[in-house]
Amino acid sequence: MTETKWGDWTYNADNFTLTFQRGDDHYEVDLDECEDSAQILDWLAQARKVWMTPEDTGHLLNALDAVLGLQGNVCGLGDGKTIHPREVAVSRGFAVHLKARSAARNPMFELLGTT
């Protein structure tokens, strides 16, 4: 079974996000926006909120790596690549539920059997 929780971060197939929830603190990373190393690094930097600990940021890095396979798909050997996050997530065993804009953008998901 694919792990979907890292510390206080949870993978949500319904809206294709990583969600941080602890008490009143809430933050979401939109995985559709994680198409290259610069965008992923920006999410990591943005997530470093005052209330977020270094351990929380480490859990986010682990979650991003689990879902997107950072080294192999995004930045292996220092070579930046552009990816289709939903395709990568499906290939790594994550359920992905379609949004209307994503289905229109990439009909491949219909072939992959994701809903």
MOPAC internal coordinates of N, CA, C and O (Angstrom, degrees):
PM7 1SCF
backbone

  N    0.0000 0     0.00 0     0.00 0    0    0    0
  C    1.4591 1     0.00 0     0.00 0    1    0    0
  C    1.5284 1   109.65 1     0.00 0    2    1    0
  O    1.2310 1   120.55 1   -39.21 1    3    2    1
  N    1.3226 1   116.56 1   140.79 1    3    2    1
  C    1.4529 1   122.76 1  -179.02 1    5    3    2
  C    1.5242 1   110.02 1   -77.10 1    6    5    3
  O    1.2310 1   121.13 1   -51.20 1    7    6    5
  N    1.3361 1   115.44 1   128.80 1    7    6    5
  C    1.4659 1   120.74 1   177.43 1    9    7    6
  C    1.5259 1   109.21 1   -66.91 1   10    9    7
  O    1.2310 1   120.51 1   -43.32 1   11   10    9
  N    1.3283 1   116.62 1   136.68 1   11   10    9
  C    1.4683 1   120.41 1  -179.62 1   13   11   10
  C    1.5250 1   113.03 1  -126.94 1   14   13   11
  O    1.2310 1   119.90 1  -168.51 1   15   14   13
  N    1.3355 1   117.80 1    11.49 1   15   14   13
  C    1.4673 1   120.85 1  -179.24 1   17   15   14
  C    1.5209 1   108.89 1  -139.92 1   18   17   15
  O    1.2310 1   121.32 1   -47.19 1   19   18   17
  N    1.3307 1   115.09 1   132.81 1   19   18   17
  C    1.4529 1   122.90 1   178.27 1   21   19   18
  C    1.5156 1   106.44 1  -135.54 1   22   21   19
  O    1.2310 1   120.06 1   -74.26 1   23   22   21
  N    1.3206 1   117.48 1   105.74 1   23   22   21
  C    1.4645 1   119.85 1  -174.51 1   25   23   22
  C    1.5174 1   109.40 1    58.31 1   26   25   23
  O    1.2310 1   120.32 1    54.67 1   27   26   25
  N    1.3334 1   117.00 1  -125.33 1   27   26   25
  C    1.4682 1   122.26 1   178.29 1   29   27   26
  C    1.5321 1   112.60 1   -95.10 1   30   29   27
  O    1.2310 1   120.20 1  -168.08 1   31   30   29
  N    1.3271 1   117.22 1    11.92 1   31   30   29
  C    1.4651 1   122.96 1   176.63 1   33   31   30
  C    1.5192 1   109.35 1   -98.35 1   34   33   31
  O    1.2310 1   120.50 1   -42.90 1   35   34   33
  N    1.3367 1   116.65 1   137.10 1   35   34   33
  C    1.4605 1   122.33 1   179.70 1   37   35   34
  C    1.5249 1   109.69 1  -131.78 1   38   37   35
  O    1.2310 1   121.15 1   -42.35 1   39   38   37
  N    1.3325 1   115.40 1   137.65 1   39   38   37
  C    1.4624 1   120.67 1   173.99 1   41   39   38
  C    1.5208 1   109.00 1   -80.93 1   42   41   39
  O    1.2310 1   120.43 1   -49.59 1   43   42   41
  N    1.3372 1   116.77 1   130.41 1   43   42   41
  C    1.4656 1   122.53 1   179.13 1   45   43   42
  C    1.5202 1   109.47 1  -118.31 1   46   45   43
  O    1.2310 1   120.67 1   -70.27 1   47   46   45
  N    1.3267 1   116.32 1   109.73 1   47   46   45
  C    1.4632 1   121.13 1   179.99 1   49   47   46
  C    1.5222 1   111.75 1   -70.14 1   50   49   47
  O    1.2310 1   119.97 1   151.23 1   51   50   49
  N    1.3299 1   117.67 1   -28.77 1   51   50   49
  C    1.4675 1   120.85 1  -176.30 1   53   51   50
  C    1.5253 1   112.99 1   -61.80 1   54   53   51
  O    1.2310 1   120.33 1   141.02 1   55   54   53
  N    1.3338 1   116.97 1   -38.98 1   55   54   53
  C    1.4685 1   119.10 1   180.00 1   57   55   54
  C    1.5294 1   112.34 1  -122.70 1   58   57   55
  O    1.2310 1   120.27 1  -168.71 1   59   58   57
  N    1.3270 1   117.09 1    11.29 1   59   58   57
  C    1.4642 1   124.87 1   177.14 1   61   59   58
  C    1.5250 1   111.49 1    50.71 1   62   61   59
  O    1.2310 1   121.98 1  -121.24 1   63   62   61
  N    1.3414 1   113.81 1    58.76 1   63   62   61
  C    1.4613 1   120.99 1   178.36 1   65   63   62
  C    1.5185 1   110.34 1  -132.55 1   66   65   63
  O    1.2310 1   121.57 1   -15.83 1   67   66   65
  N    1.3132 1   114.60 1   164.17 1   67   66   65
  C    1.4566 1   122.81 1   162.53 1   69   67   66
  C    1.5196 1   104.91 1  -106.03 1   70   69   67
  O    1.2310 1   120.58 1   -54.51 1   71   70   69
  N    1.3299 1   116.49 1   125.49 1   71   70   69
  C    1.4590 1   121.28 1  -174.65 1   73   71   70
  C    1.5146 1   110.03 1  -116.11 1   74   73   71
  O    1.2310 1   121.09 1   -50.11 1   75   74   73
  N    1.3326 1   115.52 1   129.89 1   75   74   73
  C    1.4638 1   122.27 1   174.26 1   77   75   74
  C    1.5195 1   107.51 1  -100.25 1   78   77   75
  O    1.2310 1   120.63 1   -51.62 1   79   78   77
  N    1.3263 1   116.40 1   128.38 1   79   78   77
  C    1.4632 1   120.74 1   178.33 1   81   79   78
  C    1.5237 1   109.29 1  -142.42 1   82   81   79
  O    1.2310 1   121.13 1   -61.19 1   83   82   81
  N    1.3361 1   115.44 1   118.81 1   83   82   81
  C    1.4619 1   121.92 1   172.58 1   85   83   82
  C    1.5184 1   106.65 1  -146.67 1   86   85   83
  O    1.2310 1   120.98 1   -68.18 1   87   86   85
  N    1.3238 1   115.74 1   111.82 1   87   86   85
  C    1.4611 1   119.30 1  -176.83 1   89   87   86
  C    1.5144 1   110.28 1    58.38 1   90   89   87
  O    1.2310 1   120.78 1    54.06 1   91   90   89
  N    1.3433 1   116.12 1  -125.94 1   91   90   89
  C    1.4648 1   121.13 1   179.07 1   93   91   90
  C    1.5249 1   113.05 1   -86.04 1   94   93   91
  O    1.2310 1   120.23 1   172.68 1   95   94   93
  N    1.3310 1   117.16 1    -7.32 1   95   94   93
  C    1.4622 1   121.06 1  -178.57 1   97   95   94
  C    1.5242 1   110.00 1   -82.45 1   98   97   95
  O    1.2310 1   121.24 1   -53.40 1   99   98   97
  N    1.3279 1   115.23 1   126.60 1   99   98   97
  C    1.4653 1   121.57 1  -176.83 1  101   99   98
  C    1.5254 1   108.78 1  -141.77 1  102  101   99
  O    1.2310 1   120.88 1   -42.76 1  103  102  101
  N    1.3305 1   115.92 1   137.24 1  103  102  101
  C    1.4612 1   120.70 1   177.66 1  105  103  102
  C    1.5194 1   108.26 1  -152.26 1  106  105  103
  O    1.2310 1   119.95 1   -36.76 1  107  106  105
  N    1.3260 1   117.69 1   143.24 1  107  106  105
  C    1.4595 1   121.48 1   178.79 1  109  107  106
  C    1.5201 1   110.61 1  -126.91 1  110  109  107
  O    1.2310 1   121.21 1   -42.71 1  111  110  109
  N    1.3189 1   115.30 1   137.29 1  111  110  109
  C    1.4534 1   122.79 1   172.20 1  113  111  110
  C    1.5239 1   106.94 1  -106.10 1  114  113  111
  O    1.2310 1   120.59 1   -60.41 1  115  114  113
  N    1.3232 1   116.47 1   119.59 1  115  114  113
  C    1.4645 1   122.31 1   179.13 1  117  115  114
  C    1.5267 1   108.11 1   -81.29 1  118  117  115
  O    1.2310 1   120.47 1   -73.21 1  119  118  117
  N    1.3223 1   116.71 1   106.79 1  119  118  117
  C    1.4559 1   120.91 1  -175.92 1  121  119  118
  C    1.5244 1   112.88 1   -66.87 1  122  121  119
  O    1.2310 1   119.70 1   157.85 1  123  122  121
  N    1.3254 1   118.18 1   -22.15 1  123  122  121
  C    1.4657 1   120.34 1   175.47 1  125  123  122
  C    1.5261 1   111.26 1   -62.45 1  126  125  123
  O    1.2310 1   120.45 1   156.72 1  127  126  125
  N    1.3222 1   116.74 1   -23.28 1  127  126  125
  C    1.4628 1   121.24 1  -179.42 1  129  127  126
  C    1.5274 1   112.68 1   -90.03 1  130  129  127
  O    1.2310 1   119.88 1  -178.72 1  131  130  129
  N    1.3076 1   117.84 1     1.28 1  131  130  129
  C    1.4728 1   122.47 1  -178.11 1  133  131  130
  C    1.5254 1   110.17 1   -96.88 1  134  133  131
  O    1.2310 1   120.86 1  -116.09 1  135  134  133
  N    1.3294 1   115.96 1    63.91 1  135  134  133
  C    1.4603 1   120.83 1  -175.41 1  137  135  134
  C    1.5246 1   114.08 1   -93.71 1  138  137  135
  O    1.2310 1   119.80 1   166.43 1  139  138  137
  N    1.3244 1   117.99 1   -13.57 1  139  138  137
  C    1.4633 1   120.10 1   178.04 1  141  139  138
  C    1.5272 1   109.34 1  -154.33 1  142  141  139
  O    1.2310 1   121.00 1    -6.55 1  143  142  141
  N    1.3253 1   115.69 1   173.45 1  143  142  141
  C    1.4651 1   120.35 1  -174.02 1  145  143  142
  C    1.5242 1   112.43 1   -63.50 1  146  145  143
  O    1.2310 1   119.56 1   144.93 1  147  146  145
  N    1.3285 1   118.44 1   -35.07 1  147  146  145
  C    1.4669 1   120.68 1   179.67 1  149  147  146
  C    1.5249 1   110.94 1   -64.85 1  150  149  147
  O    1.2310 1   120.25 1   136.94 1  151  150  149
  N    1.3293 1   117.12 1   -43.06 1  151  150  149
  C    1.4638 1   120.29 1   179.39 1  153  151  150
  C    1.5267 1   110.84 1   -66.18 1  154  153  151
  O    1.2310 1   120.19 1   140.78 1  155  154  153
  N    1.3172 1   117.24 1   -39.22 1  155  154  153
  C    1.4647 1   120.79 1   179.53 1  157  155  154
  C    1.5231 1   110.09 1   -66.84 1  158  157  155
  O    1.2310 1   120.27 1   136.50 1  159  158  157
  N    1.3231 1   117.08 1   -43.50 1  159  158  157
  C    1.4631 1   120.68 1   177.90 1  161  159  158
  C    1.5247 1   110.79 1   -62.53 1  162  161  159
  O    1.2310 1   120.12 1   141.85 1  163  162  161
  N    1.3263 1   117.38 1   -38.15 1  163  162  161
  C    1.4586 1   120.85 1   177.30 1  165  163  162
  C    1.5303 1   110.74 1   -61.61 1  166  165  163
  O    1.2310 1   119.77 1   136.72 1  167  166  165
  N    1.3453 1   118.04 1   -43.28 1  167  166  165
  C    1.4692 1   120.65 1   177.65 1  169  167  166
  C    1.5237 1   110.55 1   -61.59 1  170  169  167
  O    1.2310 1   120.21 1   138.33 1  171  170  169
  N    1.3306 1   117.20 1   -41.67 1  171  170  169
  C    1.4701 1   119.63 1   178.89 1  173  171  170
  C    1.5240 1   110.74 1   -62.49 1  174  173  171
  O    1.2310 1   120.27 1   137.87 1  175  174  173
  N    1.3256 1   117.09 1   -42.13 1  175  174  173
  C    1.4650 1   120.69 1   178.99 1  177  175  174
  C    1.5249 1   111.07 1   -67.23 1  178  177  175
  O    1.2310 1   119.82 1   137.62 1  179  178  177
  N    1.3313 1   117.95 1   -42.38 1  179  178  177
  C    1.4634 1   121.75 1   179.77 1  181  179  178
  C    1.5296 1   111.93 1   -65.05 1  182  181  179
  O    1.2310 1   120.78 1   147.64 1  183  182  181
  N    1.3155 1   116.12 1   -32.36 1  183  182  181
  C    1.4670 1   120.09 1  -177.33 1  185  183  182
  C    1.5255 1   112.76 1   -73.02 1  186  185  183
  O    1.2310 1   119.94 1   165.77 1  187  186  185
  N    1.3197 1   117.73 1   -14.23 1  187  186  185
  C    1.4699 1   120.69 1  -179.26 1  189  187  186
  C    1.5205 1   110.18 1   -75.35 1  190  189  187
  O    1.2310 1   120.72 1  -114.47 1  191  190  189
  N    1.3197 1   116.22 1    65.53 1  191  190  189
  C    1.4592 1   121.67 1   179.00 1  193  191  190
  C    1.5271 1   109.45 1   -76.60 1  194  193  191
  O    1.2310 1   120.98 1   -16.08 1  195  194  193
  N    1.3115 1   115.74 1   163.92 1  195  194  193
  C    1.4634 1   121.25 1  -179.91 1  197  195  194
  C    1.5232 1   110.83 1   -55.13 1  198  197  195
  O    1.2310 1   119.98 1   140.90 1  199  198  197
  N    1.3242 1   117.64 1   -39.10 1  199  198  197
  C    1.4570 1   121.90 1  -176.45 1  201  199  198
  C    1.5217 1   113.19 1   -85.99 1  202  201  199
  O    1.2310 1   119.73 1   176.60 1  203  202  201
  N    1.3247 1   118.12 1    -3.40 1  203  202  201
  C    1.4537 1   120.84 1  -179.36 1  205  203  202
  C    1.5249 1   109.46 1   -94.91 1  206  205  203
  O    1.2310 1   120.53 1   -49.29 1  207  206  205
  N    1.3117 1   116.59 1   130.71 1  207  206  205
  C    1.4628 1   121.41 1  -178.42 1  209  207  206
  C    1.5287 1   110.47 1   -85.55 1  210  209  207
  O    1.2310 1   120.16 1   -17.33 1  211  210  209
  N    1.3415 1   117.30 1   162.67 1  211  210  209
  C    1.4653 1   119.56 1   173.55 1  213  211  210
  C    1.5391 1   111.74 1   -56.69 1  214  213  211
  O    1.2310 1   120.41 1   145.88 1  215  214  213
  N    1.3220 1   116.81 1   -34.12 1  215  214  213
  C    1.4669 1   120.06 1   177.41 1  217  215  214
  C    1.5348 1   110.69 1   -64.49 1  218  217  215
  O    1.2310 1   120.19 1   140.57 1  219  218  217
  N    1.3406 1   117.25 1   -39.43 1  219  218  217
  C    1.4698 1   120.97 1   177.11 1  221  219  218
  C    1.5285 1   110.81 1   -61.48 1  222  221  219
  O    1.2310 1   120.74 1   138.20 1  223  222  221
  N    1.3323 1   116.19 1   -41.80 1  223  222  221
  C    1.4579 1   120.55 1   178.36 1  225  223  222
  C    1.5263 1   110.42 1   -65.11 1  226  225  223
  O    1.2310 1   120.45 1   141.32 1  227  226  225
  N    1.3241 1   116.75 1   -38.68 1  227  226  225
  C    1.4633 1   120.88 1   175.69 1  229  227  226
  C    1.5163 1   112.06 1   -62.63 1  230  229  227
  O    1.2310 1   120.75 1   139.89 1  231  230  229
  N    1.3328 1   116.17 1   -40.11 1  231  230  229
  C    1.4699 1   119.89 1   176.37 1  233  231  230
  C    1.5312 1   110.69 1   -63.77 1  234  233  231
  O    1.2310 1   120.16 1   142.01 1  235  234  233
  N    1.3375 1   117.30 1   -37.99 1  235  234  233
  C    1.4607 1   120.15 1   177.21 1  237  235  234
  C    1.5287 1   110.17 1   -63.32 1  238  237  235
  O    1.2310 1   120.33 1   136.22 1  239  238  237
  N    1.3119 1   116.97 1   -43.78 1  239  238  237
  C    1.4630 1   120.22 1   177.75 1  241  239  238
  C    1.5281 1   110.69 1   -59.33 1  242  241  239
  O    1.2310 1   120.36 1   135.98 1  243  242  241
  N    1.3338 1   116.92 1   -44.02 1  243  242  241
  C    1.4690 1   120.63 1   178.01 1  245  243  242
  C    1.5269 1   111.41 1   -62.59 1  246  245  243
  O    1.2310 1   120.24 1   140.46 1  247  246  245
  N    1.3314 1   117.15 1   -39.54 1  247  246  245
  C    1.4665 1   121.23 1   179.19 1  249  247  246
  C    1.5301 1   110.65 1   -65.77 1  250  249  247
  O    1.2310 1   120.33 1   133.65 1  251  250  249
  N    1.3269 1   116.97 1   -46.35 1  251  250  249
  C    1.4633 1   120.65 1   178.18 1  253  251  250
  C    1.5235 1   111.10 1   -60.16 1  254  253  251
  O    1.2310 1   120.82 1   139.44 1  255  254  253
  N    1.3188 1   116.04 1   -40.56 1  255  254  253
  C    1.4610 1   120.20 1   178.96 1  257  255  254
  C    1.5241 1   111.17 1   -66.16 1  258  257  255
  O    1.2310 1   120.33 1   138.76 1  259  258  257
  N    1.3274 1   116.98 1   -41.24 1  259  258  257
  C    1.4664 1   120.30 1   179.97 1  261  259  258
  C    1.5260 1   111.19 1   -63.10 1  262  261  259
  O    1.2310 1   120.41 1   135.76 1  263  262  261
  N    1.3254 1   116.82 1   -44.24 1  263  262  261
  C    1.4685 1   121.10 1  -175.55 1  265  263  262
  C    1.5294 1   111.70 1   -78.05 1  266  265  263
  O    1.2310 1   119.99 1   140.03 1  267  266  265
  N    1.3378 1   117.63 1   -39.97 1  267  266  265
  C    1.4613 1   120.91 1  -171.43 1  269  267  266
  C    1.5243 1   114.80 1  -108.70 1  270  269  267
  O    1.2310 1   119.95 1   170.06 1  271  270  269
  N    1.3350 1   117.70 1    -9.94 1  271  270  269
  C    1.4627 1   119.59 1  -178.89 1  273  271  270
  C    1.5198 1   111.22 1    57.88 1  274  273  271
  O    1.2310 1   120.46 1  -116.31 1  275  274  273
  N    1.3211 1   116.72 1    63.69 1  275  274  273
  C    1.4614 1   122.16 1  -169.93 1  277  275  274
  C    1.5229 1   113.90 1   -52.71 1  278  277  275
  O    1.2310 1   119.96 1   126.35 1  279  278  277
  N    1.3297 1   117.69 1   -53.65 1  279  278  277
  C    1.4610 1   120.95 1  -175.28 1  281  279  278
  C    1.5264 1   112.04 1   -62.31 1  282  281  279
  O    1.2310 1   120.06 1   135.90 1  283  282  281
  N    1.3104 1   117.49 1   -44.10 1  283  282  281
  C    1.4566 1   120.69 1  -176.45 1  285  283  282
  C    1.5158 1   114.78 1   -80.77 1  286  285  283
  O    1.2310 1   120.14 1   152.59 1  287  286  285
  N    1.3234 1   117.34 1   -27.41 1  287  286  285
  C    1.4668 1   119.98 1  -172.87 1  289  287  286
  C    1.5173 1   115.59 1  -111.67 1  290  289  287
  O    1.2310 1   120.21 1   155.07 1  291  290  289
  N    1.3347 1   117.21 1   -24.93 1  291  290  289
  C    1.4658 1   119.07 1  -170.82 1  293  291  290
  C    1.5237 1   113.08 1  -113.60 1  294  293  291
  O    1.2310 1   119.92 1   135.23 1  295  294  293
  N    1.3270 1   117.75 1   -44.77 1  295  294  293
  C    1.4693 1   118.15 1  -170.49 1  297  295  294
  C    1.5252 1   113.96 1  -143.57 1  298  297  295
  O    1.2310 1   119.53 1  -151.73 1  299  298  297
  N    1.3133 1   118.50 1    28.27 1  299  298  297
  C    1.4598 1   120.77 1   179.84 1  301  299  298
  C    1.5205 1   112.39 1   -59.45 1  302  301  299
  O    1.2310 1   120.78 1   -43.31 1  303  302  301
  N    1.3268 1   116.11 1   136.69 1  303  302  301
  C    1.4641 1   123.83 1   179.83 1  305  303  302
  C    1.5292 1   112.72 1    57.62 1  306  305  303
  O    1.2310 1   120.67 1  -153.67 1  307  306  305
  N    1.3370 1   116.32 1    26.33 1  307  306  305
  C    1.4582 1   120.93 1   178.36 1  309  307  306
  C    1.5200 1   114.16 1    74.28 1  310  309  307
  O    1.2310 1   120.47 1  -170.81 1  311  310  309
  N    1.3198 1   116.70 1     9.19 1  311  310  309
  C    1.4609 1   121.99 1  -179.35 1  313  311  310
  C    1.5198 1   109.36 1   -98.29 1  314  313  311
  O    1.2310 1   120.14 1   -71.50 1  315  314  313
  N    1.3292 1   117.33 1   108.50 1  315  314  313
  C    1.4559 1   121.34 1  -179.50 1  317  315  314
  C    1.5212 1   111.75 1   -70.55 1  318  317  315
  O    1.2310 1   121.14 1   -41.15 1  319  318  317
  N    1.3148 1   115.43 1   138.85 1  319  318  317
  C    1.4625 1   121.59 1   179.68 1  321  319  318
  C    1.5240 1   109.34 1  -130.37 1  322  321  319
  O    1.2310 1   120.63 1   -23.48 1  323  322  321
  N    1.3183 1   116.41 1   156.52 1  323  322  321
  C    1.4547 1   122.34 1   172.94 1  325  323  322
  C    1.5197 1   107.54 1  -101.08 1  326  325  323
  O    1.2310 1   120.76 1   -45.22 1  327  326  325
  N    1.3386 1   116.15 1   134.78 1  327  326  325
  C    1.4628 1   120.96 1  -177.70 1  329  327  326
  C    1.5269 1   110.45 1  -125.31 1  330  329  327
  O    1.2310 1   121.11 1   -12.72 1  331  330  329
  N    1.3091 1   115.49 1   167.28 1  331  330  329
  C    1.4608 1   123.47 1   168.62 1  333  331  330
  C    1.5308 1   105.15 1  -104.78 1  334  333  331
  O    1.2310 1   119.95 1   -80.76 1  335  334  333
  N    1.3405 1   117.69 1    99.24 1  335  334  333
  C    1.4622 1   121.41 1  -171.64 1  337  335  334
  C    1.5262 1   114.66 1   -52.33 1  338  337  335
  O    1.2310 1   119.46 1   139.52 1  339  338  337
  N    1.3152 1   118.63 1   -40.48 1  339  338  337
  C    1.4694 1   120.27 1  -178.17 1  341  339  338
  C    1.5270 1   111.08 1   -66.64 1  342  341  339
  O    1.2310 1   120.36 1   139.26 1  343  342  341
  N    1.3251 1   116.91 1   -40.74 1  343  342  341
  C    1.4651 1   119.95 1   178.27 1  345  343  342
  C    1.5200 1   110.41 1   -62.12 1  346  345  343
  O    1.2310 1   120.75 1   136.11 1  347  346  345
  N    1.3324 1   116.18 1   -43.89 1  347  346  345
  C    1.4593 1   120.30 1  -179.99 1  349  347  346
  C    1.5242 1   110.23 1   -63.57 1  350  349  347
  O    1.2310 1   120.25 1   134.91 1  351  350  349
  N    1.3287 1   117.13 1   -45.09 1  351  350  349
  C    1.4696 1   120.69 1  -179.65 1  353  351  350
  C    1.5271 1   111.07 1   -59.14 1  354  353  351
  O    1.2310 1   120.24 1   135.73 1  355  354  353
  N    1.3243 1   117.15 1   -44.27 1  355  354  353
  C    1.4682 1   120.95 1   178.74 1  357  355  354
  C    1.5240 1   109.94 1   -62.01 1  358  357  355
  O    1.2310 1   120.33 1   136.70 1  359  358  357
  N    1.3310 1   116.98 1   -43.30 1  359  358  357
  C    1.4659 1   120.46 1  -178.99 1  361  359  358
  C    1.5247 1   111.85 1   -64.94 1  362  361  359
  O    1.2310 1   120.39 1   158.33 1  363  362  361
  N    1.3352 1   116.85 1   -21.67 1  363  362  361
  C    1.4622 1   121.37 1   179.88 1  365  363  362
  C    1.5275 1   112.06 1   -97.34 1  366  365  363
  O    1.2310 1   120.27 1  -170.70 1  367  366  365
  N    1.3331 1   117.09 1     9.30 1  367  366  365
  C    1.4594 1   121.30 1   173.38 1  369  367  366
  C    1.5136 1   116.03 1    92.81 1  370  369  367
  O    1.2310 1   119.85 1  -168.58 1  371  370  369
  N    1.3277 1   117.90 1    11.42 1  371  370  369
  C    1.4619 1   120.83 1  -179.90 1  373  371  370
  C    1.5227 1   110.26 1   -92.80 1  374  373  371
  O    1.2310 1   121.06 1   -42.69 1  375  374  373
  N    1.3227 1   115.59 1   137.31 1  375  374  373
  C    1.4624 1   120.68 1   173.30 1  377  375  374
  C    1.5180 1   107.71 1   -70.08 1  378  377  375
  O    1.2310 1   120.68 1   -39.32 1  379  378  377
  N    1.3102 1   116.31 1   140.68 1  379  378  377
  C    1.4589 1   121.85 1   178.69 1  381  379  378
  C    1.5165 1   107.29 1  -135.32 1  382  381  379
  O    1.2310 1   120.35 1   -57.15 1  383  382  381
  N    1.3219 1   116.94 1   122.85 1  383  382  381
  C    1.4595 1   121.93 1   176.68 1  385  383  382
  C    1.5139 1   107.96 1   -97.86 1  386  385  383
  O    1.2310 1   120.75 1   -45.27 1  387  386  385
  N    1.3062 1   116.17 1   134.73 1  387  386  385
  C    1.4613 1   120.92 1  -174.66 1  389  387  386
  C    1.5102 1   113.40 1   -73.33 1  390  389  387
  O    1.2310 1   121.32 1   -36.45 1  391  390  389
  N    1.3213 1   115.08 1   143.55 1  391  390  389
  C    1.4540 1   123.02 1   164.64 1  393  391  390
  C    1.5192 1   104.82 1  -101.56 1  394  393  391
  O    1.2310 1   120.01 1   -26.26 1  395  394  393
  N    1.3007 1   117.58 1   153.74 1  395  394  393
  C    1.4662 1   120.64 1  -178.67 1  397  395  394
  C    1.5244 1   111.50 1   -56.24 1  398  397  395
  O    1.2310 1   119.67 1   136.71 1  399  398  397
  N    1.3351 1   118.24 1   -43.29 1  399  398  397
  C    1.4636 1   119.91 1  -176.88 1  401  399  398
  C    1.5161 1   111.62 1   -66.96 1  402  401  399
  O    1.2310 1   119.84 1   146.62 1  403  402  401
  N    1.3331 1   117.91 1   -33.38 1  403  402  401
  C    1.4547 1   120.45 1  -179.64 1  405  403  402
  C    1.5174 1   111.22 1   -72.36 1  406  405  403
  O    1.2310 1   120.24 1   141.27 1  407  406  405
  N    1.3147 1   117.15 1   -38.73 1  407  406  405
  C    1.4618 1   120.41 1   179.47 1  409  407  406
  C    1.5250 1   109.86 1   -64.50 1  410  409  407
  O    1.2310 1   120.76 1   140.45 1  411  410  409
  N    1.3275 1   116.15 1   -39.55 1  411  410  409
  C    1.4548 1   119.69 1   179.71 1  413  411  410
  C    1.5244 1   110.66 1   -69.71 1  414  413  411
  O    1.2310 1   120.69 1   145.55 1  415  414  413
  N    1.3175 1   116.29 1   -34.45 1  415  414  413
  C    1.4512 1   121.55 1  -178.31 1  417  415  414
  C    1.5142 1   112.12 1   -72.86 1  418  417  415
  O    1.2310 1   120.52 1   143.95 1  419  418  417
  N    1.3379 1   116.62 1   -36.05 1  419  418  417
  C    1.4501 1   119.72 1  -175.62 1  421  419  418
  C    1.5232 1   110.39 1  -144.27 1  422  421  419
  O    1.2310 1   120.13 1   -85.96 1  423  422  421
  N    1.3284 1   117.36 1    94.04 1  423  422  421
  C    1.4652 1   120.51 1  -178.48 1  425  423  422
  C    1.5192 1   112.99 1   -67.25 1  426  425  423
  O    1.2310 1   119.34 1   173.89 1  427  426  425
  N    1.3149 1   118.86 1    -6.11 1  427  426  425
  C    1.4631 1   122.32 1   178.98 1  429  427  426
  C    1.5227 1   111.40 1   -56.00 1  430  429  427
  O    1.2310 1   120.17 1   149.81 1  431  430  429
  N    1.3380 1   117.28 1   -30.19 1  431  430  429
  C    1.4576 1   119.97 1  -177.48 1  433  431  430
  C    1.5181 1   112.04 1   -64.17 1  434  433  431
  O    1.2310 1   120.14 1   149.85 1  435  434  433
  N    1.3183 1   117.34 1   -30.15 1  435  434  433
  C    1.4625 1   119.56 1   176.02 1  437  435  434
  C    1.5185 1   109.65 1   -63.47 1  438  437  435
  O    1.2310 1   120.48 1   143.50 1  439  438  437
  N    1.3247 1   116.70 1   -36.50 1  439  438  437
  C    1.4588 1   121.08 1   178.90 1  441  439  438
  C    1.5192 1   111.68 1   -71.79 1  442  441  439
  O    1.2310 1   120.72 1   150.83 1  443  442  441
  N    1.3385 1   116.22 1   -29.17 1  443  442  441
  C    1.4591 1   120.37 1  -179.13 1  445  443  442
  C    1.5194 1   112.08 1   -78.33 1  446  445  443
  O    1.2310 1   120.07 1   169.43 1  447  446  445
  N    1.3142 1   117.47 1   -10.57 1  447  446  445
  C    1.4583 1   120.89 1   177.91 1  449  447  446
  C    1.5047 1   114.04 1    80.01 1  450  449  447
  O    1.2310 1   119.78 1  -161.78 1  451  450  449
  N    1.3327 1   118.03 1    18.22 1  451  450  449
  C    1.4602 1   120.22 1   177.34 1  453  451  450
  C    1.5066 1   108.74 1   -85.10 1  454  453  451
  O    1.2310 1   120.78 1   -27.14 1  455  454  453
  N    1.3199 1   116.12 1   152.86 1  455  454  453
  C    1.4608 1   119.65 1  -179.34 1  457  455  454
  C    1.5030 1   110.20 1  -126.49 1  458  457  455
  O    1.2310 1   120.10 1   180.00 1  459  458  457

